[in-house]
Amino acid sequence: MTAPKENQTPRRRAPAMSPEQRRAMIIQTAIPLIAEYGAAVTTAKIARAAGIGEGTIFRVFADKDELLQACVAEALSPEHAVRELDAIDVSQPLPDRLAEAAEALQAHLSRMGAIAGSLGHRGGKHPGTVRGAGRDESTTRIRAALAELLEPDKAALRRPPEQIAALFFGLLFTQPRTEDEPDLTPQELVEVFLHGALSGGAK
């Protein structure tokens, strides 16, 4: 039998996750799977993707339905979008700021749509709250973050930053999508928003 080497460094184990950390990790793993498979996704598939045993899921969620509801609430949560808006450099020109904001919010709206669409056949159930905030409060928080981005150009705006922010968010939310026409890029959308539909040479 070979004796252990005296100078061998013992292997360190990764610190165990808290229940909240484990819950958050499972939700983040499950969201893209729910967007792809809808309510038909199995907890076994989610567990494999997360690299954990299926039983670990049920240590932090009562059942699959609670996990699905938590994923919907996370997808609807404004937290990530607000953090991205707050991180935009306000020293940039206004069109650049709004283009970054449009990109972040389009990703947020796409994530919401993917989850809501994939679970739509579950009878239209809505999680009711978004991390303690309803959808109206979620929209209010995003608009407030947009208004902060507009504040440096307040003197050049036709209306108060809060109203411009609401209009911009509404444009993003209702942007028409057709099969024949490609989606506007964030830069193109901002150009139309700031300068209107007429080209520079039109009168």
Contacts in CASP RR format, 6 or more apart in sequence:
PFRMAT RR
TARGET T0000
AUTHOR 0000-0000-0000
METHOD contacts of the structure
MODEL  1
MTAPKENQTPRRRAPAMSPEQRRAMIIQTAIPLIAEYGAAVTTAKIARAA
GIGEGTIFRVFADKDELLQACVAEALSPEHAVRELDAIDVSQPLPDRLAE
AAEALQAHLSRMGAIAGSLGHRGGKHPGTVRGAGRDESTTRIRAALAELL
EPDKAALRRPPEQIAALFFGLLFTQPRTEDEPDLTPQELVEVFLHGALSG
GAK
17 25 0 8 1.000
19 59 0 8 1.000
19 60 0 8 1.000
22 56 0 8 1.000
22 59 0 8 1.000
22 60 0 8 1.000
23 60 0 8 1.000
23 61 0 8 1.000
23 70 0 8 1.000
25 50 0 8 1.000
26 46 0 8 1.000
26 50 0 8 1.000
26 52 0 8 1.000
26 56 0 8 1.000
26 57 0 8 1.000
26 60 0 8 1.000
26 61 0 8 1.000
26 67 0 8 1.000
27 67 0 8 1.000
27 70 0 8 1.000
27 71 0 8 1.000
27 74 0 8 1.000
28 74 0 8 1.000
29 46 0 8 1.000
29 49 0 8 1.000
29 50 0 8 1.000
30 41 0 8 1.000
30 46 0 8 1.000
30 49 0 8 1.000
30 50 0 8 1.000
30 67 0 8 1.000
30 71 0 8 1.000
31 71 0 8 1.000
31 74 0 8 1.000
31 75 0 8 1.000
31 111 0 8 1.000
31 115 0 8 1.000
33 41 0 8 1.000
33 45 0 8 1.000
33 46 0 8 1.000
33 49 0 8 1.000
34 41 0 8 1.000
34 68 0 8 1.000
34 71 0 8 1.000
34 115 0 8 1.000
34 118 0 8 1.000
34 119 0 8 1.000
35 111 0 8 1.000
35 114 0 8 1.000
35 115 0 8 1.000
35 118 0 8 1.000
36 118 0 8 1.000
37 45 0 8 1.000
37 118 0 8 1.000
38 118 0 8 1.000
38 119 0 8 1.000
39 68 0 8 1.000
39 118 0 8 1.000
39 119 0 8 1.000
39 121 0 8 1.000
39 122 0 8 1.000
43 54 0 8 1.000
43 57 0 8 1.000
43 58 0 8 1.000
43 64 0 8 1.000
43 67 0 8 1.000
44 54 0 8 1.000
46 57 0 8 1.000
46 67 0 8 1.000
47 53 0 8 1.000
47 54 0 8 1.000
47 55 0 8 1.000
47 56 0 8 1.000
47 57 0 8 1.000
57 67 0 8 1.000
61 67 0 8 1.000
61 70 0 8 1.000
68 119 0 8 1.000
68 122 0 8 1.000
69 125 0 8 1.000
69 127 0 8 1.000
70 127 0 8 1.000
71 115 0 8 1.000
72 115 0 8 1.000
72 116 0 8 1.000
72 119 0 8 1.000
72 126 0 8 1.000
72 127 0 8 1.000
73 127 0 8 1.000
73 128 0 8 1.000
73 129 0 8 1.000
73 130 0 8 1.000
73 131 0 8 1.000
74 131 0 8 1.000
75 111 0 8 1.000
75 112 0 8 1.000
75 113 0 8 1.000
75 114 0 8 1.000
75 115 0 8 1.000
75 116 0 8 1.000
76 112 0 8 1.000
76 115 0 8 1.000
76 127 0 8 1.000
76 130 0 8 1.000
76 135 0 8 1.000
76 138 0 8 1.000
77 130 0 8 1.000
77 131 0 8 1.000
77 138 0 8 1.000
78 108 0 8 1.000
78 130 0 8 1.000
78 133 0 8 1.000
78 138 0 8 1.000
78 139 0 8 1.000
78 141 0 8 1.000
78 142 0 8 1.000
79 131 0 8 1.000
80 108 0 8 1.000
81 104 0 8 1.000
81 105 0 8 1.000
81 107 0 8 1.000
81 108 0 8 1.000
81 142 0 8 1.000
81 145 0 8 1.000
82 141 0 8 1.000
82 142 0 8 1.000
82 145 0 8 1.000
84 104 0 8 1.000
85 101 0 8 1.000
85 104 0 8 1.000
85 105 0 8 1.000
85 142 0 8 1.000
85 145 0 8 1.000
85 146 0 8 1.000
85 148 0 8 1.000
85 149 0 8 1.000
86 145 0 8 1.000
86 148 0 8 1.000
88 97 0 8 1.000
88 100 0 8 1.000
88 101 0 8 1.000
88 104 0 8 1.000
88 149 0 8 1.000
89 97 0 8 1.000
90 97 0 8 1.000
90 148 0 8 1.000
90 149 0 8 1.000
90 151 0 8 1.000
90 152 0 8 1.000
92 100 0 8 1.000
94 150 0 8 1.000
94 152 0 8 1.000
94 153 0 8 1.000
94 194 0 8 1.000
95 187 0 8 1.000
95 190 0 8 1.000
95 191 0 8 1.000
95 194 0 8 1.000
97 149 0 8 1.000
98 149 0 8 1.000
98 168 0 8 1.000
98 186 0 8 1.000
98 190 0 8 1.000
98 193 0 8 1.000
98 194 0 8 1.000
99 186 0 8 1.000
99 187 0 8 1.000
99 189 0 8 1.000
99 190 0 8 1.000
100 186 0 8 1.000
101 146 0 8 1.000
101 149 0 8 1.000
101 168 0 8 1.000
102 168 0 8 1.000
102 172 0 8 1.000
102 186 0 8 1.000
102 189 0 8 1.000
102 190 0 8 1.000
103 186 0 8 1.000
105 142 0 8 1.000
105 169 0 8 1.000
105 172 0 8 1.000
106 172 0 8 1.000
106 186 0 8 1.000
108 142 0 8 1.000
109 172 0 8 1.000
109 173 0 8 1.000
119 125 0 8 1.000
128 134 0 8 1.000
130 137 0 8 1.000
130 138 0 8 1.000
133 141 0 8 1.000
139 169 0 8 1.000
142 169 0 8 1.000
143 162 0 8 1.000
143 165 0 8 1.000
143 166 0 8 1.000
143 169 0 8 1.000
144 162 0 8 1.000
144 165 0 8 1.000
146 165 0 8 1.000
146 168 0 8 1.000
146 169 0 8 1.000
147 161 0 8 1.000
147 162 0 8 1.000
147 164 0 8 1.000
147 165 0 8 1.000
148 161 0 8 1.000
149 165 0 8 1.000
150 157 0 8 1.000
150 161 0 8 1.000
150 164 0 8 1.000
150 165 0 8 1.000
151 161 0 8 1.000
154 160 0 8 1.000
154 161 0 8 1.000
157 164 0 8 1.000
158 164 0 8 1.000
159 167 0 8 1.000
167 193 0 8 1.000
168 193 0 8 1.000
171 189 0 8 1.000
171 193 0 8 1.000
172 189 0 8 1.000
175 183 0 8 1.000
175 184 0 8 1.000
175 189 0 8 1.000
177 183 0 8 1.000
184 192 0 8 1.000
END
